Amino acid sequence: MVPGGGAVVSKYLLNKFLFTVDRDPELVERYRSDPAGTVEWWERDMANTILNCHSVEKSTWLAFTDEERRVLVEQDHVALFGMGAHPFLTLTLFIAMFERDHGPLEYQIAYGQALKHLSLPYPDIAT
Amino acid sequence: MATVAAVIASTHHPFYYRASTSTGDDRPPFADEWQAKIETFRETLTRAEPDVLVMVGSDHFHQLWLDNMPQFLVGKAPYYDANWYNEEREFGLPRMTLAGDEELSQHLLRGGLDRDFDLAFSNELRIDHSITCPIITLRPQADLPIVPVYTNIFAPPLPQPKRFVQLGKAIREMVESWESDKRVAIIGTGHLSLELGGPRQFGEHGPDPEFDRKAVEWIATGDIEGCCGEVSLDSLHLPGNATHGFMDFMLMMGVAGEGVKADHVDSLDLFHTMEAYFTWYPEGAPS
């Protein structure tokens, strides 16, 4: 939290969640089976970790907005795209979680179909 | 001085390894044609008899992250471990360890800084499929030392396209001014039109075949001026949301030189994306 204020809308923090879960096989399974518990734990214990840095030092100000938390708990890739989360991170993690439930390329094609209502320009992904 | 034995540019397709090694019912119908084209392409590097490879690619959020994101980075390490858990998981890519050439790394870093490229460096770099895909396609024995050069085509704000071309020209000059008797191949991989995680992904062709046709023509003919006249950071959103990877092709056009036609040009229209392969021989085609 920002001292004295509310959470800041942050594509960076959404990306950080997707990135840290995607790179860890145990977290991929945990997020697949318990999205609400994983998001709650991650925001409490991981959101302020400075990646690739000495682990004793942490940030103090990173938190999800209510909307960001909801979208991650609902694993809503369409909403993540709309919020400007990095599409490569979302796609890679969601393939890891859900491709196994579908036939070859079926999940990837359906993933794109769910975004068909969008036209250019896409939401800005700059962080 | 060192010799530029070959300049090579291609797409990097992480599914090639699995497609080319699969058999029986698991082997996709396009695998035989793809593998034949790759083996012909591989021969263009083999014939150049390189001693060391400069490898231009782009980290896909593996080691490089948004808390500390370089625009251009040169690896300077004696070894590079390669490929990551999520690349094993999604693409079946093997783990690898490649030797480095620290002397050439040092030469490119010093020379690049002195040519006004404020290059980042890494003494411990685990490389990803943007560099291992061309190792698999072009030098599967992975027996040559490398110098990785990473560009940011992935996490905006990105450098302008012209900077990629300029860096390519500088890399060519620096290799040619390296006091060494080694034969250096400069290899870079990028993308033609590509969509990842958006509505146009995984179609029957790449998302913009017309862009792909023009792009192949620009590269094959060395038409840097024409390419730079049409391509901008904004325009690259139109062919597909991951098309900024084309800027690594622009870097390689800078290496090859304005107006220099490629000695080998090939492409393959696949689902999701078009593959394209180019080789130039600056000292003339080997016999």
Interface residues (C-beta under 8 A of the other chain):
Chain A: Y12 N15 K16 F19 D22 R23 D24 P25 I50 L51 N52 C53 H77 F81 H86 P87 F88 L89 T90 L91 T92 I95 A96 L105 Q108 I109 Y111 G112 Q113 L115 K116 H117 L118 L120 P121 Y122 D124 I125 A126 T127
Chain B: H60 F61 H62 Q63 W65 L66 D67 N68 W84 Y85 N86 R89 E90 F154 A155 P156 P157 E195 L196 G197 G198 P199 R200 Q201 F202 G203 H237 L238 N241 A242
